[in-house]
Amino acid sequence: MYIFLILLAGFSGIGGACFELHKAKVSRQVIGFSVMLNLSMGIYFAVMCGYLSSGFRAVKCDSTGGALGMILACFVMGRIVPLAKKDIYRSYFLLMPLVYGIGKLACAYKGCCGGLSIHGDRFPIQMVEAISFIVLFLISVYLVEKDSFKPGVLVMVCTVLKFLLDFLRDTHVEQIISFNQGACLVTFALLLCIFAIDRKALF
């Protein structure tokens, strides 16, 4: 089930983004290249952040790193194909909370990413994150239908939500700010730079 949910998260994200780009009449070549770039940069940053978070002791994936890689991939695509920049941001950012939400369902099934211990019981942080981000995705879909969707607002909300929910993880037993929260702060700072450059495409 864990592998199935991880694959479902990946395919729903990439497939959904491709569908949105196709609806926006973006060429197949641009769609194909955007998929390759998002996959390669998403996986690379996920693995590198996971490696850093383990103290260089283990190779694993980190969801925040994966999101950071995809944000950078969209920015790079915007430089390569300026005319499709707005559609690329819109399509990939829209699906990010869904991908993360399904990924957290996988974590809940596997039992990793533990929550804080409250009166001897573990707080179900994986399920809380999964529900929160899937609801955020559904709200975004509603805003798309109302033509009120702002990809820049969504990705900032995702970053802040991830930062706040991380306080409920067991990583805060011996430290105030976790590695994931540090990655969120880096992502937030990077987003501010991207917003300054591509404001019209994101808002």
DRENSE-449186 format. One record per residue (C-alpha): residue number from 1; residue in one letter; x, y, z. Coordinates in steps of 0.1 Angstrom, whole numbers, plus 5000, padded with zeros to 4 digits. Each point is the difference from the previous one (the first is absolute). Example, Ala and Ser with C-alpha at 12.3 -4.5 7.8 and 13.67 -1.06 7.14 Angstrom:
REM DRENSE-449186
{nr 1; rest A; X 5123; Y 4955; Z 5078};
{nr 2; rest S; X 5014; Y 5034; Z 4993};
***
This chain:
REM DRENSE-449186
{nr 1; rest M; X 5000; Y 5000; Z 5000};
{nr 2; rest Y; X 5029; Y 5024; Z 5008};
{nr 3; rest I; X 5016; Y 4997; Z 4966};
{nr 4; rest F; X 4965; Y 5002; Z 4983};
{nr 5; rest L; X 4993; Y 5033; Z 5018};
{nr 6; rest I; X 5034; Y 5015; Z 4992};
{nr 7; rest L; X 4995; Y 4991; Z 4963};
{nr 8; rest L; X 4965; Y 5014; Z 5001};
{nr 9; rest A; X 5013; Y 5032; Z 5014};
{nr 10; rest G; X 5026; Y 5003; Z 4973};
{nr 11; rest F; X 4977; Y 4991; Z 4971};
{nr 12; rest S; X 4972; Y 5022; Z 5012};
{nr 13; rest G; X 5023; Y 5029; Z 5003};
{nr 14; rest I; X 5017; Y 4996; Z 4966};
{nr 15; rest G; X 4968; Y 4988; Z 4983};
{nr 16; rest G; X 4979; Y 5028; Z 5014};
{nr 17; rest A; X 5026; Y 5026; Z 4990};
{nr 18; rest C; X 5002; Y 4986; Z 4964};
{nr 19; rest F; X 4962; Y 5001; Z 4998};
{nr 20; rest E; X 4999; Y 5036; Z 5011};
{nr 21; rest L; X 5027; Y 5010; Z 4976};
{nr 22; rest H; X 4982; Y 4982; Z 4972};
{nr 23; rest K; X 4968; Y 5019; Z 5008};
{nr 24; rest A; X 5020; Y 5032; Z 4998};
{nr 25; rest K; X 5012; Y 4989; Z 4965};
{nr 26; rest V; X 5037; Y 4998; Z 5009};
{nr 27; rest S; X 5019; Y 4980; Z 4974};
{nr 28; rest R; X 5009; Y 4964; Z 5006};
{nr 29; rest Q; X 5037; Y 5007; Z 4998};
{nr 30; rest V; X 4998; Y 5026; Z 5028};
{nr 31; rest I; X 4978; Y 4977; Z 5021};
{nr 32; rest G; X 5024; Y 4971; Z 4995};
{nr 33; rest F; X 5030; Y 5021; Z 5009};
{nr 34; rest S; X 4983; Y 5015; Z 5030};
{nr 35; rest V; X 4992; Y 4965; Z 5013};
{nr 36; rest M; X 5036; Y 4988; Z 4995};
{nr 37; rest L; X 5014; Y 5031; Z 5018};
{nr 38; rest N; X 4975; Y 4999; Z 5029};
{nr 39; rest L; X 5006; Y 4962; Z 5005};
{nr 40; rest S; X 5038; Y 5003; Z 4999};
{nr 41; rest M; X 5003; Y 5031; Z 5022};
{nr 42; rest G; X 4972; Y 4988; Z 5024};
{nr 43; rest I; X 5017; Y 4967; Z 5005};
{nr 44; rest Y; X 5035; Y 5015; Z 5003};
{nr 45; rest F; X 4991; Y 5026; Z 5026};
{nr 46; rest A; X 4978; Y 4974; Z 5019};
{nr 47; rest V; X 5030; Y 4976; Z 5003};
{nr 48; rest M; X 5025; Y 5028; Z 5007};
{nr 49; rest C; X 4978; Y 5015; Z 5028};
{nr 50; rest G; X 4994; Y 4965; Z 5014};
{nr 51; rest Y; X 5037; Y 4993; Z 5000};
{nr 52; rest L; X 5007; Y 5033; Z 5018};
{nr 53; rest S; X 4972; Y 4995; Z 5026};
{nr 54; rest S; X 5015; Y 4966; Z 5009};
{nr 55; rest G; X 5034; Y 5016; Z 5008};
{nr 56; rest F; X 5015; Y 4985; Z 4969};
{nr 57; rest R; X 4994; Y 4965; Z 5014};
{nr 58; rest A; X 4971; Y 4987; Z 4978};
{nr 59; rest V; X 4986; Y 5005; Z 4965};
{nr 60; rest K; X 4963; Y 5008; Z 5002};
{nr 61; rest C; X 4974; Y 5023; Z 4986};
{nr 62; rest D; X 4987; Y 5032; Z 5015};
{nr 63; rest S; X 4967; Y 5014; Z 4988};
{nr 64; rest T; X 5009; Y 5037; Z 5007};
{nr 65; rest G; X 5031; Y 4995; Z 4979};
{nr 66; rest G; X 4979; Y 4985; Z 4972};
{nr 67; rest A; X 4977; Y 5030; Z 5001};
{nr 68; rest L; X 5029; Y 5024; Z 4999};
{nr 69; rest G; X 5014; Y 4982; Z 4969};
{nr 70; rest M; X 4967; Y 5003; Z 4982};
{nr 71; rest I; X 4997; Y 5037; Z 5008};
{nr 72; rest L; X 5035; Y 5005; Z 4986};
{nr 73; rest A; X 4991; Y 4979; Z 4969};
{nr 74; rest C; X 4970; Y 5022; Z 4993};
{nr 75; rest F; X 5021; Y 5031; Z 5004};
{nr 76; rest V; X 5026; Y 4986; Z 4975};
{nr 77; rest M; X 4972; Y 4990; Z 4976};
{nr 78; rest G; X 4987; Y 5036; Z 5002};
{nr 79; rest R; X 5034; Y 5012; Z 4988};
{nr 80; rest I; X 5001; Y 4975; Z 4971};
{nr 81; rest V; X 4964; Y 5004; Z 4988};
{nr 82; rest P; X 4988; Y 5035; Z 5012};
{nr 83; rest L; X 4967; Y 4997; Z 4981};
{nr 84; rest A; X 4990; Y 4969; Z 5020};
{nr 85; rest K; X 5013; Y 5013; Z 5034};
{nr 86; rest K; X 4967; Y 5008; Z 5015};
{nr 87; rest D; X 4984; Y 4967; Z 4990};
{nr 88; rest I; X 5030; Y 4980; Z 5013};
{nr 89; rest Y; X 4999; Y 5017; Z 5034};
{nr 90; rest R; X 4962; Y 4996; Z 5001};
{nr 91; rest S; X 5000; Y 4963; Z 4990};
{nr 92; rest Y; X 5028; Y 4987; Z 5022};
{nr 93; rest F; X 4993; Y 5021; Z 5031};
{nr 94; rest L; X 4963; Y 4990; Z 4999};
{nr 95; rest L; X 5009; Y 4963; Z 5004};
{nr 96; rest M; X 5027; Y 5004; Z 5027};
{nr 97; rest P; X 4976; Y 4998; Z 5030};
{nr 98; rest L; X 4984; Y 4969; Z 4986};
{nr 99; rest V; X 5033; Y 4983; Z 4994};
{nr 100; rest Y; X 5011; Y 5008; Z 5036};
{nr 101; rest G; X 4967; Y 4989; Z 5015};
{nr 102; rest I; X 5000; Y 4966; Z 4983};
{nr 103; rest G; X 5037; Y 4996; Z 5010};
{nr 104; rest K; X 4990; Y 5006; Z 5036};
{nr 105; rest L; X 4974; Y 4973; Z 4997};
{nr 106; rest A; X 5028; Y 4977; Z 4990};
{nr 107; rest C; X 5020; Y 5011; Z 5031};
{nr 108; rest A; X 4969; Y 4994; Z 5022};
{nr 109; rest Y; X 4998; Y 4965; Z 4986};
{nr 110; rest K; X 5037; Y 4992; Z 5006};
{nr 111; rest G; X 5001; Y 5017; Z 5034};
{nr 112; rest C; X 5029; Y 5023; Z 4993};
{nr 113; rest C; X 5003; Y 5037; Z 5008};
{nr 114; rest G; X 4987; Y 4997; Z 5035};
{nr 115; rest G; X 4981; Y 5026; Z 5019};
{nr 116; rest L; X 5006; Y 5013; Z 5035};
{nr 117; rest S; X 4992; Y 4978; Z 5029};
{nr 118; rest I; X 4969; Y 5013; Z 5018};
{nr 119; rest H; X 4990; Y 4981; Z 5032};
{nr 120; rest G; X 5018; Y 4970; Z 4987};
{nr 121; rest D; X 4983; Y 5000; Z 4966};
{nr 122; rest R; X 5016; Y 5012; Z 4967};
{nr 123; rest F; X 4983; Y 5030; Z 4984};
{nr 124; rest P; X 4988; Y 4988; Z 4965};
{nr 125; rest I; X 5019; Y 5027; Z 4982};
{nr 126; rest Q; X 5001; Y 4981; Z 4967};
{nr 127; rest M; X 4962; Y 4998; Z 4997};
{nr 128; rest V; X 4997; Y 5037; Z 5011};
{nr 129; rest E; X 5024; Y 5011; Z 4973};
{nr 130; rest A; X 4984; Y 4978; Z 4974};
{nr 131; rest I; X 4965; Y 5013; Z 5007};
{nr 132; rest S; X 5012; Y 5036; Z 5002};
{nr 133; rest F; X 5018; Y 5000; Z 4967};
{nr 134; rest I; X 4973; Y 4980; Z 4981};
{nr 135; rest V; X 4974; Y 5025; Z 5012};
{nr 136; rest L; X 5024; Y 5028; Z 4989};
{nr 137; rest F; X 5001; Y 4984; Z 4966};
{nr 138; rest L; X 4962; Y 4998; Z 4998};
{nr 139; rest I; X 4997; Y 5037; Z 5009};
{nr 140; rest S; X 5025; Y 5008; Z 4973};
{nr 141; rest V; X 4980; Y 4980; Z 4974};
{nr 142; rest Y; X 4969; Y 5020; Z 5011};
{nr 143; rest L; X 5019; Y 5032; Z 4995};
{nr 144; rest V; X 5011; Y 4989; Z 4966};
{nr 145; rest E; X 4964; Y 4995; Z 4990};
{nr 146; rest K; X 4992; Y 5035; Z 5013};
{nr 147; rest D; X 5030; Y 5014; Z 4981};
{nr 148; rest S; X 5015; Y 5012; Z 5033};
{nr 149; rest F; X 5029; Y 4977; Z 5004};
{nr 150; rest K; X 5034; Y 5016; Z 5007};
{nr 151; rest P; X 5029; Y 4975; Z 4999};
{nr 152; rest G; X 5022; Y 5023; Z 5020};
{nr 153; rest V; X 4976; Y 5002; Z 5029};
{nr 154; rest L; X 4995; Y 4962; Z 5000};
{nr 155; rest V; X 5037; Y 4991; Z 5002};
{nr 156; rest M; X 5005; Y 5026; Z 5028};
{nr 157; rest V; X 4971; Y 4985; Z 5020};
{nr 158; rest C; X 5014; Y 4965; Z 4994};
{nr 159; rest T; X 5034; Y 5011; Z 5013};
{nr 160; rest V; X 4986; Y 5017; Z 5031};
{nr 161; rest L; X 4977; Y 4971; Z 5007};
{nr 162; rest K; X 5028; Y 4975; Z 4998};
{nr 163; rest F; X 5021; Y 5021; Z 5023};
{nr 164; rest L; X 4973; Y 5003; Z 5026};
{nr 165; rest L; X 4989; Y 4963; Z 4999};
{nr 166; rest D; X 5036; Y 4989; Z 5005};
{nr 167; rest F; X 4998; Y 5013; Z 5036};
{nr 168; rest L; X 4978; Y 4969; Z 5006};
{nr 169; rest R; X 5027; Y 4976; Z 4989};
{nr 170; rest D; X 5023; Y 4981; Z 5024};
{nr 171; rest T; X 5030; Y 5018; Z 4985};
{nr 172; rest H; X 4993; Y 5028; Z 5025};
{nr 173; rest V; X 5008; Y 4980; Z 5031};
{nr 174; rest E; X 5036; Y 5012; Z 5001};
{nr 175; rest Q; X 5000; Y 5030; Z 4977};
{nr 176; rest I; X 4979; Y 5032; Z 4994};
{nr 177; rest I; X 5003; Y 5001; Z 4962};
{nr 178; rest S; X 5001; Y 4967; Z 4980};
{nr 179; rest F; X 5019; Y 4994; Z 4968};
{nr 180; rest N; X 4967; Y 5000; Z 4981};
{nr 181; rest Q; X 4991; Y 5034; Z 5014};
{nr 182; rest G; X 5034; Y 5013; Z 4990};
{nr 183; rest A; X 4993; Y 4987; Z 4965};
{nr 184; rest C; X 4967; Y 5018; Z 5001};
{nr 185; rest L; X 5017; Y 5033; Z 5009};
{nr 186; rest V; X 5024; Y 4996; Z 4971};
{nr 187; rest T; X 4971; Y 4992; Z 4977};
{nr 188; rest F; X 4982; Y 5031; Z 5013};
{nr 189; rest A; X 5030; Y 5022; Z 4993};
{nr 190; rest L; X 5004; Y 4985; Z 4965};
{nr 191; rest L; X 4963; Y 5006; Z 4993};
{nr 192; rest L; X 5003; Y 5037; Z 5009};
{nr 193; rest C; X 5028; Y 5003; Z 4974};
{nr 194; rest I; X 4980; Y 4981; Z 4974};
{nr 195; rest F; X 4970; Y 5022; Z 5007};
{nr 196; rest A; X 5020; Y 5031; Z 4994};
{nr 197; rest I; X 5010; Y 4987; Z 4966};
{nr 198; rest D; X 4968; Y 4982; Z 4988};
{nr 199; rest R; X 4973; Y 5019; Z 5020};
{nr 200; rest K; X 4976; Y 5004; Z 4970};
{nr 201; rest A; X 5001; Y 4962; Z 4993};
{nr 202; rest L; X 4994; Y 4991; Z 5037};
{nr 203; rest F; X 4973; Y 5025; Z 5011};
***
